[in-house]
Amino acid sequence: MRRRAVVLLSWILVPLALLTIVAMTLLWPAGNSGAPAAGNPYSAAPGASIDTGTVQRTATETCPGASVGDPGASCFIAYTAVEGLAEVPVVVSPDVVQARGVKAGDRINYLNLSGLAAVTGTQNSGPQYVFMDFVRTLPIGLLAMLYAVVVIAVARWRGLRAIVGLGGAFAVLAWFILPALAEGKPPLTVALVGSSAIMFGVLYFAHGFSARTSTALLGTLFGLGVTAGLAAWAVDAAALTGTSGHNSYQLLNLTQGMSLSGMILCGLIISGLGVLNDVTITQSSAVWELYELAPDTSARELFTSAMRIGRDHIASTVYTIAFAYAGSALPVLLMVSLYEQPLLKALTSAELAEEVVRILVGSIGLVLAIPVTTAVAVAVVKSTGRKTSAAMPSAEPSAVEQSVS
């Protein structure tokens, strides 16, 4: 029976894996999209440079180059020093001052315009040094290290494999999905193929090759298909154009008219991968653990017990998705609330419609994946497990043989 279950899973998953590999090969970006290079937005013009320094002190003073007595001539100046050089007065914009401010000890990037005169032959009458951004390498690096330490300390080798698998997932995103979209490949196909490749790699790498993992993968691919179908319909039915963002028109120019609605479609599919993977692997593990505690439980009772866990998971995960997207869209929510629009009109506006559709599509896909994953897991575990019986002779082993876990 165990062999039959493994063969059945193989007959389903192996063709899907081969289909994913073939489709990925056919869709692999050729690197000749013909799109103009955007260049580095942080590069400077000839004669100018972008320097990094440490703020020594701050002050509110007359703006460099401003006339005395001008009422609008007050500027926030961050006196910044590059190692081995004298301090320079960096002008900080009012929005940065209001949002967070610049303090002594901060590492910042600033635009150095002092060399423009040698190139253009004219002296710049405005500020010579202008704030660009904060240097965030150290705090983000510390957070990443803390995250890795916590995950590995709690989940051990499985946590380490999960982190490595996450790196592989981002590699697929960076080297396949994004370049393929830039070359004008079909967004729905690219998203499905790329997401399937990510799930095959991440699940098996993090959780090992087992019937339990294969069951979760099957449920994940089912949920992925449902999400893709709903996303394809919703993007068209809800007329999601993707033009509400401030980078939309620049993206259109750089990709020679790529469909922004196709970008939304691809994003809807990819955004639900993490939560979908979470619910399916958890539900599959729940079925295995319930069976090992009571191997004589009937398939119907096992399914019912596992679905009780699944319903709790559904409720908590729906909140997780909603609040995660609400948090990421908080500035937009605040702006919409200030417009004093009716709630229904605000939720269906161009600014929020994409987030609302993302929540609904992702939630439907994961909710439907839970009963399917549970049913498959019950069928597999009943086939691969060995029942105990009180009537068995004492010489016979009575412990449940752990199914491929």
C-alpha positions in Angstrom: 0.0 0.0 0.0 2.9 2.4 0.8 4.4 1.7 -2.6 1.1 2.3 -4.3 0.6 5.7 -2.6 4.2 6.8 -3.4 3.7 5.6 -7.0 0.4 7.5 -7.2 2.0 10.7 -6.0 4.9 10.3 -8.4 2.6 9.8 -11.3 1.0 13.2 -10.5 4.0 15.2 -9.4 6.8 14.0 -11.7 4.9 15.0 -14.9 4.1 18.4 -13.3 7.8 18.8 -12.5 8.8 17.9 -16.0 6.2 20.3 -17.5 7.5 23.1 -15.2 11.1 22.5 -16.4 10.1 22.4 -20.1 8.0 25.5 -19.8 10.7 27.3 -17.8 13.2 26.4 -20.6 10.9 27.7 -23.3 10.1 30.9 -21.4 13.7 31.6 -20.3 14.6 35.2 -21.1 17.0 35.6 -23.9 18.4 38.9 -22.7 17.5 40.8 -25.9 14.3 42.6 -24.8 15.4 45.7 -26.7 14.3 47.9 -23.8 16.4 51.0 -23.2 18.6 50.9 -20.2 17.2 52.9 -17.3 20.6 53.7 -15.9 21.4 54.1 -12.2 19.0 56.7 -10.7 21.6 57.3 -8.0 24.4 58.1 -10.5 25.5 61.7 -10.8 26.1 64.0 -13.8 29.7 64.7 -15.0 31.5 66.9 -12.4 29.2 65.8 -9.6 29.5 62.9 -7.3 27.6 61.0 -4.6 29.6 60.9 -1.4 29.0 59.1 1.9 29.8 60.7 5.2 29.0 60.8 8.9 26.9 63.7 10.3 28.9 65.7 12.9 26.4 68.2 14.0 23.1 69.8 12.7 21.8 73.4 12.7 19.0 75.5 11.2 20.8 78.3 9.3 20.5 80.5 6.2 20.5 78.4 3.1 23.8 78.4 1.2 23.6 80.9 -1.7 20.4 82.6 -0.4 20.2 86.3 0.0 20.2 87.8 3.4 16.7 88.7 4.7 14.9 86.2 2.4 12.1 84.8 4.6 12.3 81.4 2.9 16.1 81.2 3.3 16.2 79.0 6.4 17.5 75.5 5.8 18.3 72.5 8.0 22.0 71.8 7.6 23.8 68.6 8.5 27.5 69.2 8.7 29.0 66.0 7.4 32.5 64.8 7.2 34.1 62.2 4.9 37.0 60.4 6.5 40.1 62.5 6.2 38.3 65.6 4.9 36.7 68.7 6.4 33.0 69.1 7.2 30.7 70.1 4.4 27.2 71.7 4.9 24.6 69.2 3.5 21.2 70.7 2.9 18.4 68.4 4.1 14.9 68.6 2.6 12.0 69.6 4.9 10.1 66.3 4.3 13.1 64.3 5.7 13.4 66.7 8.7 9.7 66.3 9.5 9.5 62.5 9.0 12.6 61.5 10.9 15.2 64.2 11.1 18.9 63.9 10.7 21.0 63.4 13.8 24.7 63.5 14.7 26.3 60.1 14.1 24.0 59.3 11.1 25.7 57.9 8.0 24.2 59.6 4.9 24.7 59.8 1.1 24.7 63.3 -0.3 25.1 64.8 -3.8 28.3 66.8 -4.1 27.9 69.5 -6.8 31.1 71.4 -5.9 32.9 70.0 -9.0 30.3 71.2 -11.6 31.9 74.5 -12.1 35.0 72.9 -13.5 32.9 71.0 -16.1 30.2 73.6 -17.0 32.3 76.7 -16.5 29.5 78.3 -14.4 29.4 78.5 -10.6 26.3 76.9 -9.0 24.6 79.6 -6.9 22.5 77.1 -4.9 23.6 74.5 -2.3 26.7 72.6 -3.2 25.9 69.6 -1.0 22.3 68.1 -1.0 21.0 65.2 1.1 20.0 62.1 -0.8 19.4 59.2 1.6 20.5 57.4 4.7 23.0 54.6 4.7 21.1 51.6 6.1 23.6 48.8 5.6 24.4 48.2 9.2 20.8 48.1 10.8 19.4 46.0 8.0 22.4 43.6 8.1 22.0 43.2 11.9 18.3 42.5 11.4 19.1 39.9 8.7 21.6 38.2 11.0 19.2 38.2 13.9 16.5 36.7 11.7 18.8 33.9 10.6 20.1 33.2 14.1 16.5 33.0 15.5 15.3 30.8 12.7 18.2 28.4 12.9 18.1 28.3 16.7 14.5 27.3 16.8 14.1 25.2 13.6 17.7 24.0 13.4 18.8 22.4 10.2 15.3 22.7 8.7 15.4 26.4 9.4 18.8 26.7 7.7 17.5 24.8 4.7 14.4 27.1 4.6 16.7 30.2 4.5 18.8 28.7 1.7 15.6 27.8 -0.1 14.4 31.4 0.2 17.5 32.5 -1.5 16.8 30.1 -4.3 13.3 31.5 -4.6 14.6 35.0 -5.0 17.1 33.8 -7.6 14.1 32.4 -9.7 12.4 35.7 -9.2 15.4 37.8 -10.2 16.8 35.6 -13.1 13.6 34.2 -14.6 10.3 35.9 -13.7 11.4 39.6 -13.8 13.5 39.3 -17.0 10.8 37.3 -18.7 8.2 39.9 -17.9 10.5 42.6 -19.2 10.8 40.7 -22.5 7.0 40.6 -22.8 6.4 36.9 -22.1 2.8 36.0 -21.0 2.5 37.2 -17.4 0.1 34.4 -16.4 2.3 31.6 -17.7 5.4 33.2 -16.3 3.9 33.5 -12.9 2.5 29.9 -12.9 5.8 28.4 -14.1 8.0 30.5 -11.9 5.8 29.9 -8.8 5.7 26.2 -9.4 9.4 26.0 -9.8 9.8 27.9 -6.5 7.4 25.6 -4.7 9.0 22.4 -6.0 12.5 23.6 -4.9 11.5 25.2 -1.5 9.3 22.5 -0.2 11.5 19.6 -1.0 14.7 21.4 0.0 13.3 22.6 3.3 11.2 19.6 4.3 12.9 16.7 2.5 11.5 14.1 0.0 8.6 12.4 1.7 5.0 11.5 1.2 4.1 14.3 3.7 5.9 16.9 1.6 4.6 15.6 -1.6 1.0 15.9 -0.3 1.6 19.5 0.8 3.1 20.3 -2.6 0.1 18.8 -4.4 -2.2 21.0 -2.2 0.0 24.0 -2.9 -0.1 23.5 -6.7 -3.9 23.1 -6.5 -4.2 26.4 -4.5 -1.8 28.0 -7.0 -4.0 27.0 -9.9 -7.1 28.3 -8.2 -5.4 31.6 -7.4 -4.2 32.0 -11.0 -7.6 31.4 -12.4 -9.3 33.8 -10.0 -6.6 36.4 -10.6 -6.9 36.2 -14.4 -10.7 36.8 -14.1 -10.5 39.5 -11.4 -7.8 41.6 -13.1 -10.1 41.9 -16.2 -13.4 42.1 -14.4 -12.3 44.7 -11.9 -10.5 46.7 -14.7 -7.2 46.8 -12.8 -4.9 48.8 -15.0 -1.9 49.2 -12.8 -1.5 52.9 -13.6 -2.1 54.2 -10.0 1.5 53.9 -8.9 4.0 56.7 -9.4 6.4 54.3 -11.3 3.8 53.1 -13.8 4.6 55.4 -16.8 8.4 55.0 -16.3 7.9 51.2 -16.4 5.8 51.5 -19.5 8.6 53.4 -21.2 11.4 51.1 -20.1 9.6 47.9 -21.1 8.2 49.3 -24.4 4.6 49.2 -23.5 4.4 46.1 -21.3 1.0 45.4 -19.9 0.8 46.8 -16.4 -2.4 44.8 -15.8 -0.3 41.7 -16.6 2.1 42.8 -13.9 -0.7 42.9 -11.4 -1.8 39.5 -12.5 1.7 38.1 -11.9 1.9 39.9 -8.6 -1.4 38.4 -7.4 -0.1 34.9 -7.9 3.3 35.4 -6.4 2.1 37.3 -3.4 0.1 34.3 -2.0 2.9 31.7 -2.3 4.2 32.1 1.2 0.9 31.8 3.1 -0.3 29.0 0.7 2.8 27.0 1.4 2.4 27.6 5.1 -1.2 26.3 5.3 -0.6 23.2 3.2 2.6 22.0 4.9 1.0 22.6 8.3 -2.2 20.8 7.4 -0.3 17.9 5.9 1.8 17.6 9.1 -1.4 17.8 11.2 -2.8 14.7 9.5 0.4 12.7 10.0 0.6 13.6 13.7 -3.1 12.8 14.3 -2.7 9.5 12.6 0.4 8.6 14.6 -1.4 9.3 17.8 -4.4 7.2 16.8 -3.6 4.9 13.9 -6.9 3.0 14.1 -8.9 6.1 13.4 -11.1 5.8 10.3 -10.4 8.0 7.3 -13.6 10.0 7.9 -12.8 10.7 11.5 -9.2 11.6 10.6 -10.4 14.1 8.0 -12.9 15.6 10.4 -10.3 16.0 13.1 -7.7 17.5 10.7 -10.3 19.9 9.3 -11.0 21.3 12.8 -7.4 22.3 12.9 -7.7 23.6 9.3 -10.7 25.8 10.1 -8.7 27.5 12.9 -5.8 27.9 10.6 -8.1 29.4 7.9 -9.5 32.0 10.4 -6.1 33.1 11.6 -4.5 33.2 8.2 -7.3 35.3 6.7 -6.6 37.9 9.4 -2.9 37.5 8.6 -3.3 38.3 4.9 -5.7 41.2 5.5 -3.5 42.9 8.1 -0.3 42.3 6.2 -1.7 44.0 3.1 -3.4 46.7 5.2 0.0 47.5 6.8 1.8 47.7 3.5 -0.9 50.0 2.1 -1.2 52.2 5.3 -0.1 55.5 3.6 -2.7 54.9 0.8 -5.4 54.1 3.4 -4.6 57.3 5.3 -4.8 59.4 2.1 -8.1 57.8 1.1 -9.5 58.4 4.6 -8.6 62.1 4.3 -10.6 62.4 1.1 -13.8 61.6 3.2 -15.2 59.3 0.6 -17.9 56.7 1.3 -16.3 53.4 2.5 -17.5 51.3 -0.5 -16.3 53.9 -3.0 -12.9 54.1 -1.3 -12.4 50.3 -1.3 -13.2 50.1 -5.0 -11.0 53.1 -6.0 -7.9 52.7 -8.1 -5.7 53.3 -5.1 -7.2 50.4 -3.0 -8.8 48.0 -5.6 -5.6 46.2 -6.2 -5.0 45.5 -2.5 -8.6 44.4 -2.0 -8.5 42.0 -5.0 -5.1 40.7 -3.8 -6.6 39.9 -0.3 -9.7 38.2 -1.7 -8.0 36.2 -4.4 -5.2 35.0 -2.1 -7.7 34.1 0.7 -9.9 32.0 -1.6 -7.0 30.1 -3.0 -5.6 29.2 0.4 -9.0 28.3 1.9 -9.8 25.9 -0.9 -6.3 24.4 -0.7 -6.9 23.3 2.9 -9.6 20.7 2.4 -7.9 19.4 -0.7 -4.6 19.0 1.1 -6.3 17.3 4.0 -8.2 14.8 1.8 -5.0 13.9 -0.1 -3.0 13.6 3.2 -5.6 11.3 4.7 -5.7 9.1 1.7 -1.9 8.9 1.6 -1.4 8.3 5.3 -4.0 5.6 5.5 -2.2 3.9 2.6 1.4 4.3 3.9 0.7 3.7 7.6 0.3 0.4 9.4 -2.6 -0.1 11.7 -2.2 -1.6 15.2 -4.6 -4.1 16.6 -5.3 -5.3 20.1 -5.8 -8.8 18.8 -2.2 -9.1 17.5 0.1 -11.5 19.3 2.5 -9.9 21.7 5.4 -11.0 19.6 4.2 -8.7 16.8 5.3 -5.1 16.8 2.5 -2.8 18.0 4.0 0.6 17.3 3.0 2.5 14.3 5.5 2.5 11.6 6.3 6.1 10.9 5.2 7.0 7.4 7.6 8.7 5.2 8.2 11.9 7.3 
